[in-house]
Amino acid sequence: MKKSYWKSVVFGGLLLVATACGSEDTSSEADNGAAAEDGERESYVVATDNAYVPFEFLDEETGELVGFDIDLMTAIAEEAGFDIEFEAMEFDGIVAGIGSGRFDIGIAGMTITEERKENIDFSQPYYDAGLIVAVHADNDEINSVDDLDGKVVATRTGSTSETYIRENTGGTPEAFPQITEAYQNVIQGRADAVIYDIPNVQYYASTEGGGQLKTVGEALTGEEYGIAFPKGSELRDIADEALTTLKENGTYADLYEKWFGERPDGM
């Protein structure tokens, strides 16, 4: 996962000279731990999603991965002095992959929970979120979470909203690998409602949902997103320091405004 990239061409003559002279010059590891022993920048694999707008999703025109999380992680890497390579997958695979140490970093609108902290180390929170109920625009029967008894409630596999449905409603959860599938099941009448993260629900309802989806009731929980790392990873502190700098110098607020249309409170 962690890779060091050597220069592709080494001139033989220079190499012989360096050997003959017995040069003692060696590249030491950078103070922030992000540089390789040979002085090259380290590269880390970042596990992410590709269908969680506006945090990470595929641009239909370019086919490239874009979104708030993508921009933020790229800025963190640049500030910290290391390179990153994104690898997109389903959300539950990200949680498992970080917990097992398969990936170096995970960023995918991941809620910080005590259960996840048992297997994952998180950065400082970088986004305040919460859950919300959404129904078909023509649905007048469901007006809050209290109206979900006996209803089929769609959501995303492995998400905190799936746990919330099981533990806090009388509804039957129906989970899908991609949250867009959950939305479509509500729009097409195969599910009565969906519970998911507020920014994603609102974004989908106002764009791809085409006015066929509406939110009802109040925000259900107060949640925070964090960047995930394998337990004990020194990279967590490095990324945290960079994130703090981005918050202080205005870069974080600029990216937030780009994707959410307003600057975060207090920034």
Long-range contacts (C-beta under 8 A, 24 or more apart in sequence): 1-44, 1-45, 1-102, 1-103, 1-104, 2-42, 2-43, 2-44, 2-104, 3-42, 3-43, 4-36, 4-37, 4-38, 4-40, 4-42, 4-43, 5-40, 5-41, 5-43, 6-38, 6-40, 30-81, 32-80, 32-81, 32-238, 32-241, 33-234, 33-235, 33-238, 34-80, 34-81, 34-82, 34-238, 35-81, 35-82, 41-81, 41-82, 41-83, 42-82, 42-83, 43-82, 43-83, 43-84, 43-85, 44-77, 44-82, 44-83, 44-84, 44-85, 44-104, 44-105, 44-235, 45-84, 45-85, 45-87, 45-103, 45-104, 45-105, 46-73, 46-84, 46-85, 46-86, 46-87, 46-103, 46-104, 46-105, 46-106, 46-107, 47-87, 47-89, 47-93, 47-94, 47-97, 47-98, 47-102, 47-103, 47-105, 47-106, 47-107, 47-108, 48-73, 48-86, 48-87, 48-88, 48-89, 48-94, 48-106, 48-107, 48-108, 49-88, 49-89, 49-90, 49-91, 49-94, 49-108, 49-109, 50-88, 51-178, 51-179, 51-180, 52-91, 52-108, 52-109, 52-179, 52-200, 53-200, 53-203, 53-204, 53-207, 54-199, 54-200, 54-203, 54-259, 54-260, 55-108, 55-109, 55-199, 55-200, 55-259, 56-88, 56-107, 56-108, 56-109, 67-259, 68-127, 68-255, 68-256, 68-258, 68-259, 68-260, 69-107, 69-108, 69-109, 71-255, 71-258, 71-259, 72-107, 72-126, 72-243, 72-246, 72-252, 72-255, 73-105, 73-107, 73-227, 75-242, 75-246, 75-251, 75-252, 75-255, 76-227, 76-239, 76-242, 76-243, 76-246, 77-242, 79-242, 79-245, 79-246, 79-251, 80-238, 80-239, 80-241, 80-242, 82-238, 90-157, 90-177, 90-178, 91-156, 91-157, 91-158, 91-159, 91-177, 92-157, 92-158, 92-177, 94-228, 95-120, 95-158, 95-228, 98-228, 98-229, 98-230, 99-230, 99-231, 100-230, 101-230, 103-230, 104-229, 104-230, 104-233, 104-235, 105-227, 105-228, 105-229, 105-235, 105-239, 106-227, 106-228, 106-229, 107-227, 107-228, 109-197, 109-200, 109-225, 110-225, 110-226, 110-227, 110-228, 111-159, 111-160, 111-197, 111-223, 111-224, 111-225, 111-226, 112-223, 112-224, 112-225, 112-226, 113-160, 116-228, 119-231, 120-228, 120-229, 120-230, 120-231, 121-228, 121-229, 121-230, 121-231, 121-232, 121-233, 121-236, 122-226, 122-227, 122-228, 122-229, 122-236, 123-226, 123-227, 123-228, 123-229, 123-236, 123-239, 123-240, 123-243, 124-226, 124-240, 124-243, 124-244, 125-224, 125-225, 125-226, 126-225, 126-226, 126-227, 126-243, 126-252, 127-224, 127-225, 128-222, 128-223, 128-224, 128-225, 129-197, 129-198, 129-199, 129-223, 129-224, 129-225, 130-197, 130-198, 130-219, 130-220, 130-221, 130-222, 130-223, 131-160, 131-161, 131-164, 131-195, 131-196, 131-197, 131-198, 131-219, 131-220, 131-221, 131-223, 132-195, 132-196, 132-197, 132-198, 132-201, 132-202, 132-215, 132-217, 132-219, 132-220, 133-193, 133-194, 133-195, 133-215, 133-216, 133-217, 133-220, 134-183, 134-186, 134-193, 134-194, 134-195, 134-196, 134-201, 134-205, 134-213, 134-214, 134-215, 134-216, 135-186, 135-192, 135-193, 135-194, 135-213, 135-214, 135-216, 136-186, 136-187, 136-189, 136-212, 136-213, 136-214, 137-211, 137-212, 137-213, 137-214, 139-192, 139-193, 139-214, 142-192, 142-193, 142-216, 143-216, 143-217, 144-216, 144-217, 144-218, 145-169, 145-195, 145-217, 145-220, 146-217, 148-192, 148-193, 151-192, 151-193, 152-190, 152-191, 152-192, 152-193, 153-191, 153-192, 153-193, 153-194, 153-195, 154-181, 154-182, 154-183, 154-185, 154-186, 154-191, 154-193, 154-194, 154-195, 155-179, 155-182, 155-194, 155-195, 155-196, 156-182, 156-196, 159-196, 159-197, 160-221, 160-223, 161-195, 161-196, 161-197, 164-195, 164-220, 164-221, 165-195, 168-220, 169-195, 179-204, 180-204, 180-208, 183-208, 183-209, 183-213, 186-213, 187-212, 187-213, 195-220, 197-223, 199-260
